[in-house]
């Protein structure tokens, strides 16, 4: 029986009381990002920070 490959997890969200971040590679290590991936993630994080400030 073969296992399906686990995907990398990279996400950030505001849940109404906290900013939540997950950045884990499929093998459990910290996730490595390219410059463009890091910039995209930063934009999403900044949106969550703005939502937290507005709450």
N, C-alpha and C positions, 0 to 999 in steps of 0.2 A: 504494500500500500504506500503510495507516495503522498506527501503533504503538499498542499498548494503553497506557493511562495507567499511569504508575508511581505506586504508593501511597507515602504518607509512612511512614517507618520510625521507630517508637518502641518500644524494648524494653530491658530490663535483665535480666541473668541471672548466676548464679554458676556457673562451670564447674569448680569444684573447686580451682582455683589462683588465680583472679582474678575480680573483678566486671567484667562487660562491659556497656557501654552503647552504644546507637546511637540517635541522635535527628537524623534528616535528613528534610527536606521532599522532596516528589517532584521539586522542581526543583533539589535539591542544596544548598539553603540550610539554615542551622540551623532546627530545627523550633520554631515558635511554638505555645505551649500555653495553653489557658484555665486559670483557677484550678483548676477541678475536675479537668482532665486532669493538671495538675502535682501535685495532691494524690494522685491515683491512682498516678502514676508514683513519687512519693516513698514511698508505702506499699510498692510493689514493690521499690524500692531498699533500704528499711529491712529488708525480708525477706532480701534478698541479703546485706546487711551482717551480719545475725544468722547466716546460714548460714556466712559466711566466718569469723566469730568462733568458731563451733562446730567448724569443721574443724580 
